[in-house]
C-alpha cells in the first residue's frame, strides 16, 4: 500500500472515530443520560464523558499531519496556505472554507470540549458536516 493510501486511510479512520463519538454522545447518549436515576449518577457519567473528551486531541494529532501530507501530494504546501496562493486553484475557496472550519474545530476542542457548551457543540457538529462536504468537493470536484 502506498504512503498516500495509508495517509488517506488513517485520515478517514480518525475522522470517523472523532465525529462518530461526537455525534453519538451529543445526540444519543447525552440526552439519554437526562433520564438516568438517580440524577447524581447521570451527572457523574456526564462529568466523566466531558472530562475524558475521548477522541478529540488524538484525532487532531492524526488528522492535521495526514491532511497536510495529502495537500502536499496535491501540490499545495504550507507556504501556499500561508500566502493564500492556493485560493487561485479551482477548489481553492472550498479548501479555504474547510481549513477555517478545521481551525474552528481546533479552537472548540481547546476551549469548550471539556465543558458544557450546548450551543458550541451543535455549531461544532455543523462545522464537521460542512468539513465533510468540503472534503468531497476538494477530492472529487463539483461534478
PEPE-V48556 format. One record per backbone hydrogen bond with DSSP energy under -1.0 kcal/mol. NH is the residue of the N-H (numbers start at 1). CO is the residue of the C=O. E is the energy in kcal/mol with one decimal. If there is no record, write none. Layout:
# PEPE-V48556
nh = <NH | NH>
co = <CO | CO>
e = <E | E>
This chain:
# PEPE-V48556
nh = <6 | 7 | 8 | 9 | 10 | 11 | 12 | 13 | 14 | 15 | 16 | 17 | 18 | 19 | 20 | 21 | 22 | 23 | 24 | 25 | 26 | 27 | 28 | 29 | 30 | 32 | 33 | 35 | 41 | 42 | 43 | 44 | 45 | 46 | 47 | 48 | 49 | 50 | 51 | 52 | 53 | 56 | 59 | 60 | 61 | 63 | 64 | 66 | 67 | 68 | 69 | 70 | 71 | 72 | 73 | 75 | 76 | 81 | 82 | 83 | 86 | 87 | 88 | 89 | 92 | 95 | 96 | 97 | 98 | 99 | 100 | 101 | 102 | 103 | 104 | 105 | 106 | 107 | 108 | 109 | 110 | 111 | 112 | 113 | 115 | 121 | 122 | 123 | 124 | 125 | 126 | 127 | 128 | 129 | 130 | 131 | 132 | 133 | 134 | 135 | 136 | 137 | 138 | 139 | 140 | 141>
co = <2 | 3 | 4 | 5 | 6 | 7 | 8 | 9 | 10 | 11 | 12 | 13 | 14 | 15 | 16 | 17 | 18 | 19 | 20 | 21 | 22 | 23 | 24 | 24 | 25 | 28 | 29 | 32 | 38 | 38 | 39 | 40 | 41 | 42 | 43 | 44 | 45 | 46 | 47 | 48 | 49 | 53 | 55 | 56 | 57 | 59 | 60 | 62 | 63 | 64 | 65 | 66 | 67 | 68 | 69 | 72 | 71 | 77 | 78 | 79 | 80 | 84 | 85 | 86 | 89 | 91 | 92 | 93 | 94 | 95 | 96 | 97 | 98 | 99 | 100 | 101 | 102 | 103 | 104 | 105 | 106 | 107 | 108 | 108 | 112 | 117 | 118 | 119 | 120 | 121 | 122 | 123 | 124 | 125 | 126 | 127 | 128 | 129 | 130 | 131 | 132 | 133 | 134 | 135 | 136 | 137>
e = <-2.2 | -2.5 | -2.5 | -2.5 | -2.8 | -2.5 | -2.7 | -2.5 | -2.6 | -2.2 | -2.7 | -2.6 | -2.4 | -2.7 | -2.4 | -2.3 | -2.4 | -2.8 | -2.6 | -2.5 | -2.2 | -2.7 | -2.1 | -2.4 | -2.6 | -1.9 | -2.1 | -1.7 | -1.2 | -1.4 | -2.6 | -2.3 | -2.4 | -2.5 | -2.7 | -2.4 | -2.2 | -2.5 | -2.8 | -2.5 | -1.6 | -1.7 | -2.3 | -2.4 | -2.7 | -3.4 | -2.3 | -1.8 | -2.5 | -2.5 | -2.3 | -2.3 | -2.1 | -2.4 | -2.2 | -1.6 | -2.9 | -1.8 | -3.0 | -2.5 | -1.2 | -1.5 | -1.6 | -1.7 | -1.6 | -2.5 | -2.6 | -2.2 | -2.4 | -2.8 | -2.3 | -2.2 | -2.5 | -2.3 | -2.2 | -2.2 | -2.1 | -2.4 | -3.1 | -2.5 | -2.1 | -2.7 | -2.2 | -1.7 | -2.1 | -2.4 | -1.8 | -2.3 | -2.6 | -2.1 | -2.1 | -2.4 | -2.3 | -2.1 | -2.3 | -2.5 | -2.2 | -2.2 | -2.8 | -2.5 | -1.9 | -2.0 | -2.7 | -2.5 | -3.2 | -2.0>
